[in-house]
Amino acid sequence: VSPAADPAVISPQDPTLLIGSSLVATCTVSPDFPLKAEDLYWTLNGRRLPAASYSALGPSTLSVALARLNGSRQQSGDNLVCHSRDGGILAGSCLYVGLPPEKPVNITCWSKNMKDLTCKWAPGTEGETFLHTNYTLKYKRRWYGQDNTCQEYHTAGTYSCHIPKDLALFTPYEIWVEASNRLGVAVSDVVMLDILDVVTTDPPSDVHVSRVGDLEDQLSVRWSSPPALKDFLFQAKYQIQYRVEDSSEWKVVDDVGNQTSCRLAGLRPGTVYFVQVRCNPFSIYGSKKAGIWSDWSNPTAASTPRSERVAGGCDPKGGEQNTTLRRELKQFFGWVKKHAYGCSNLGIKLYDQWRVWLQKSHKTRNQVGKEP
């Protein structure tokens, strides 16, 4: 027997089929090998197929019938193998069973420095085709220019691609994704965008959270503006979210504006808080788009001062709260009259000073056991 001779041949070889299809495959032994049809059997992915699905089509040809095929277990194809009686492998074929690709959807893009662009998408409503499906992101300048193909895939997840350079400003781009596999091709809708309209940043850096003196219900948050955009004309707005240590629920502060500091009030005394900040650069060179929020910064933790109230004490309830509020307001205005000169001094710092004084008064009252 020639060393180059194949023991047997399977037909069809490496077919591609839709899910639910049926297939009849044949294994024909070479005349150079002394094997008959009754000496053969079939396996699919290592599992022996039942003899009831076999048919002898000649002295040295054995067929197998496969009905209502499911999607391939692996994208490299399912292994259909013809064996001799002693288990030896005579021939093999790969079955590619799946679905054609769907039209990619939900294309979103962003730029970190106005020189690059990253886009991601979703692989249609069903997604799984059971076949290796290749996705290609293409782009070009609108109205003119040739098609370009993105090269750096999986940079922001499975369905994403990064264009690192050579993009023009003040120019709209057309962007689309093509999906292809053994059963067909599908093309997404075209997305049109200007780089200036999709600028985002890294999260704000140098986030610091600290106490506000002895105020037991407040924390101060400050951060640095995004350095990547320092040379560009833009506006920025920020958001803060915070939560207590033993909770997964975040509270969001929307009205921070373009400040790089903020004071959180109404917090619980003696409690650890986690704080995050994010940035939205907008109006890049006058762009009318709303901008894209950055990711949240890494959580930064700080604790409020512990309350000095006597253990076991009860908070006032019902009408007692109103009485307490009126008493404290009376104390505040009395304190203002004594320490402030004119309305121009009525600011947050003055209020903070009074809060510290009030807390010290509570502490003295608790220690002495009578009104100060």
C-alpha positions in Angstrom: 0.0 0.0 0.0 1.3 3.5 -0.9 2.1 5.5 2.3 0.3 8.4 0.7 -3.0 6.5 0.2 -6.0 7.5 2.3 -7.7 4.6 4.0 -11.1 6.0 3.2 -13.0 9.0 2.0 -16.0 10.7 3.6 -18.6 12.5 1.5 -19.6 15.3 1.8 -16.4 16.6 3.2 -16.7 19.4 5.8 -20.3 20.5 5.0 -22.0 23.6 6.3 -25.7 23.1 7.3 -28.5 25.1 8.9 -29.7 24.0 12.3 -32.5 21.4 11.8 -31.1 20.0 8.6 -30.6 16.3 7.9 -27.5 14.7 6.4 -26.5 11.4 4.8 -22.7 10.9 4.8 -20.8 8.0 3.2 -17.5 6.4 4.1 -15.9 4.6 1.2 -12.8 2.4 1.9 -9.9 2.5 -0.5 -9.4 -0.6 -2.7 -5.9 -0.8 -1.3 -7.4 -1.7 2.2 -9.0 -5.1 2.9 -12.0 -3.7 4.7 -15.7 -4.2 4.0 -18.8 -2.1 4.9 -19.6 -4.5 7.7 -16.1 -3.7 9.3 -17.0 0.0 9.7 -18.8 2.2 12.3 -19.3 5.9 12.8 -18.8 8.4 15.7 -19.9 12.0 16.2 -17.8 14.0 18.6 -16.4 10.8 20.0 -19.8 9.2 20.6 -20.6 6.0 18.6 -23.7 6.4 16.4 -26.4 3.7 16.5 -26.1 0.9 13.9 -29.8 1.5 13.0 -28.7 4.7 11.2 -26.2 2.8 9.0 -26.8 1.5 5.4 -24.4 -0.5 3.3 -24.3 1.1 -0.2 -21.7 -1.3 -1.6 -19.1 -3.8 -0.6 -16.9 -1.1 0.9 -19.2 1.8 1.5 -21.2 2.5 4.6 -23.5 5.5 5.0 -25.0 7.1 8.1 -28.2 9.2 8.4 -28.3 12.2 10.7 -31.6 14.0 11.2 -32.6 17.4 12.7 -29.1 18.5 13.5 -28.4 20.8 16.4 -25.9 23.7 16.4 -22.3 22.7 16.4 -20.9 22.2 19.9 -17.7 24.0 18.9 -17.1 26.7 16.3 -14.3 24.6 14.7 -17.0 22.1 13.7 -18.3 18.8 15.0 -16.2 15.7 14.3 -17.8 13.0 12.2 -15.4 10.1 12.0 -15.4 6.7 10.2 -13.7 3.9 12.1 -12.5 0.3 11.4 -13.8 -2.5 13.6 -10.7 -2.3 15.8 -11.3 1.4 16.5 -8.8 2.8 14.0 -9.6 6.1 12.3 -10.1 5.8 8.6 -11.4 9.3 7.7 -13.0 12.3 9.3 -15.2 15.3 8.3 -16.2 18.4 10.2 -19.9 19.3 10.4 -20.6 23.1 10.6 -24.2 23.4 11.8 -25.5 26.8 12.7 -27.2 30.0 11.6 -26.2 32.9 9.3 -25.2 36.1 11.1 -27.7 38.7 12.1 -27.3 42.4 11.4 -25.1 43.9 14.2 -26.9 46.6 16.2 -26.3 49.2 18.9 -23.1 50.7 17.6 -21.7 53.2 20.0 -18.4 55.1 19.8 -16.2 57.4 21.9 -12.9 59.2 21.8 -10.6 59.7 24.7 -8.3 62.4 23.2 -10.0 63.5 19.9 -7.3 61.6 17.9 -8.7 58.1 18.4 -12.0 56.3 18.3 -13.3 53.2 20.0 -16.6 51.5 18.9 -18.6 48.6 20.2 -21.7 46.8 19.0 -24.0 43.9 19.8 -24.3 40.8 17.5 -28.0 41.0 16.6 -31.0 40.0 18.7 -30.1 36.3 18.9 -26.3 36.6 18.8 -25.3 32.9 18.9 -24.8 31.4 15.4 -22.9 28.3 16.6 -20.4 29.1 13.8 -17.3 31.2 13.9 -18.5 34.6 12.9 -16.1 37.4 11.9 -16.9 41.0 12.6 -15.3 43.9 10.7 -15.7 47.5 11.6 -15.4 49.9 8.6 -15.4 53.6 8.4 -15.0 56.5 6.0 -15.4 60.2 5.8 -18.9 61.1 4.7 -19.3 62.3 1.0 -15.8 61.4 0.1 -12.9 59.1 1.0 -12.4 55.4 0.7 -13.5 52.7 3.0 -11.1 52.0 5.9 -11.0 48.8 8.1 -10.4 48.9 11.8 -7.5 46.6 12.9 -7.4 46.6 16.7 -10.3 44.3 17.9 -11.5 43.3 21.4 -10.0 46.4 23.0 -13.2 47.2 25.0 -14.9 43.8 25.0 -15.7 41.0 22.6 -17.5 43.1 20.1 -15.3 46.2 19.9 -12.5 47.8 17.9 -10.1 50.7 18.4 -8.9 53.2 15.7 -5.8 54.8 17.2 -5.1 57.7 14.9 -5.4 59.5 11.6 -9.0 60.8 12.2 -10.1 64.2 11.2 -11.9 66.8 13.3 -14.9 68.8 12.1 -15.7 66.0 9.7 -18.6 63.6 9.9 -17.7 59.9 9.6 -19.8 56.9 8.4 -19.3 53.8 10.5 -20.7 50.3 10.1 -20.0 46.7 11.0 -20.1 43.6 8.7 -20.7 40.1 10.1 -19.8 37.0 8.1 -19.7 33.3 8.6 -20.0 30.1 6.5 -23.7 30.7 6.0 -23.8 34.4 4.9 -23.0 38.1 5.5 -25.0 40.7 7.4 -24.3 44.5 7.5 -25.4 46.9 10.2 -27.0 50.2 9.7 -24.6 53.1 9.1 -23.9 55.4 12.1 -22.8 59.0 11.3 -20.8 60.9 13.9 -18.3 63.7 14.4 -15.4 63.0 16.7 -16.1 66.2 18.7 -19.5 64.9 19.6 -18.3 61.7 21.2 -15.4 62.8 23.4 -15.2 61.3 26.9 -12.4 61.1 29.5 -10.8 58.9 32.0 -12.5 59.2 35.4 -11.4 62.2 37.5 -8.1 61.6 39.3 -6.9 62.5 42.8 -10.3 62.1 44.4 -10.0 63.0 48.1 -12.7 62.7 50.8 -12.2 64.3 54.2 -14.1 65.5 57.3 -15.4 69.0 57.7 -13.9 69.9 61.0 -16.1 68.4 63.8 -19.3 68.4 61.8 -20.6 64.9 62.2 -23.0 64.9 59.2 -20.7 66.3 56.4 -17.8 65.2 54.2 -15.8 67.3 51.8 -15.0 65.8 48.3 -12.4 67.3 45.9 -10.8 66.0 42.7 -8.7 67.0 39.7 -10.0 67.8 36.2 -9.2 65.3 33.4 -5.6 65.9 32.2 -6.2 64.4 28.8 -8.3 67.4 27.6 -6.3 70.2 29.3 -5.2 71.6 25.9 -8.7 71.6 24.4 -11.5 74.1 24.6 -14.3 72.4 26.5 -16.7 72.6 29.4 -17.1 69.9 32.0 -19.7 68.8 34.5 -19.4 66.3 37.3 -21.5 63.9 39.2 -20.9 62.3 42.6 -22.3 59.1 44.0 -21.9 57.8 47.5 -23.0 55.0 49.7 -22.5 53.8 53.3 -20.1 50.9 53.9 -22.8 48.2 54.6 -25.0 49.1 51.6 -24.9 48.6 47.9 -27.3 51.4 47.1 -25.7 54.6 45.7 -27.0 58.1 46.1 -26.2 60.4 43.2 -25.5 64.2 43.4 -26.4 65.7 40.0 -26.0 69.4 40.6 -22.2 69.6 41.0 -21.7 71.7 37.8 -18.1 72.4 36.7 -16.7 72.6 40.2 -13.9 70.3 41.3 -15.1 70.1 44.9 -18.3 69.5 46.7 -19.6 69.1 50.3 -21.9 66.2 51.2 -24.4 67.0 54.0 -27.1 65.1 55.9 -24.8 62.1 56.5 -24.9 59.7 59.4 -22.5 60.3 62.2 -19.7 57.8 62.8 -20.3 56.1 59.4 -17.9 55.1 56.7 -18.9 56.3 53.2 -17.6 55.3 49.8 -17.5 58.1 47.2 -17.0 58.1 43.4 -16.8 60.9 40.9 -17.3 61.0 37.1 -16.9 63.7 34.4 -18.8 64.7 31.3 -16.8 66.9 28.9 -19.2 68.8 26.6 -19.3 71.7 24.1 -15.9 70.6 22.7 -15.0 73.5 20.4 -18.7 74.5 20.5 -20.2 71.1 19.8 -23.9 71.0 20.5 -24.0 67.4 21.7 -24.5 66.6 25.4 -21.2 64.7 25.9 -20.5 61.2 27.2 -20.0 60.4 30.9 -16.7 58.9 31.9 -16.6 55.8 34.0 -16.8 56.3 37.8 -13.5 56.8 39.7 -12.3 54.1 42.0 -14.2 54.3 45.4 -12.6 56.6 48.0 -13.6 56.0 51.7 -13.8 58.3 54.7 -15.9 58.4 57.9 -17.9 61.1 59.5 -17.1 62.0 63.1 -18.9 60.0 65.8 -21.9 61.5 67.6 -21.3 62.5 71.2 -24.9 61.7 72.3 -25.3 59.7 75.5 -25.7 56.0 74.8 -29.3 54.8 75.2 -30.7 58.3 74.6 -33.9 58.7 72.6 -34.4 61.0 69.6 -37.3 63.5 70.0 -40.5 62.5 68.2 -43.5 64.1 66.8 -44.1 67.6 68.2 -40.8 67.3 70.1 -38.9 67.6 66.8 -40.6 71.0 66.1 -39.8 72.2 69.6 -36.2 71.2 69.2 -36.0 72.9 65.7 -37.4 76.1 67.1 -35.0 76.0 70.0 -32.0 75.5 67.8 -33.1 78.2 65.4 -33.5 80.6 68.3 -30.0 79.6 69.5 -28.6 80.1 66.0 -30.0 83.6 65.5 -28.9 84.5 69.0 -25.5 83.3 68.2 -25.5 85.2 64.9 -26.5 88.4 66.7 -23.6 87.9 69.1 -20.9 86.8 66.6 -21.8 88.3 63.2 -21.8 92.0 62.2 -24.1 92.6 59.3 -25.8 90.3 56.9 -22.8 90.1 54.6 -21.2 87.6 57.0 -24.1 85.1 56.8 -22.5 82.4 54.8 -21.9 78.6 55.0 -18.7 79.1 57.1 -20.6 81.0 59.7 -23.3 78.3 59.8 -20.5 75.6 60.2 -19.1 77.5 63.1 -22.5 77.6 64.7 -22.9 73.8 64.1 -19.6 73.1 65.9 -20.6 75.4 68.8 -24.0 73.6 68.9 -22.4 70.1 69.0 -20.1 71.3 71.8 -23.1 72.5 73.6 -24.8 69.1 73.3 -21.6 67.5 74.5 -21.4 69.8 77.6 -25.1 69.2 78.3 -24.7 65.4 78.1 -21.6 65.5 80.4 -23.1 68.0 83.0 -26.6 66.8 82.8 -28.3 70.2 82.5 -28.9 72.9 80.0 -25.7 74.9 79.2 
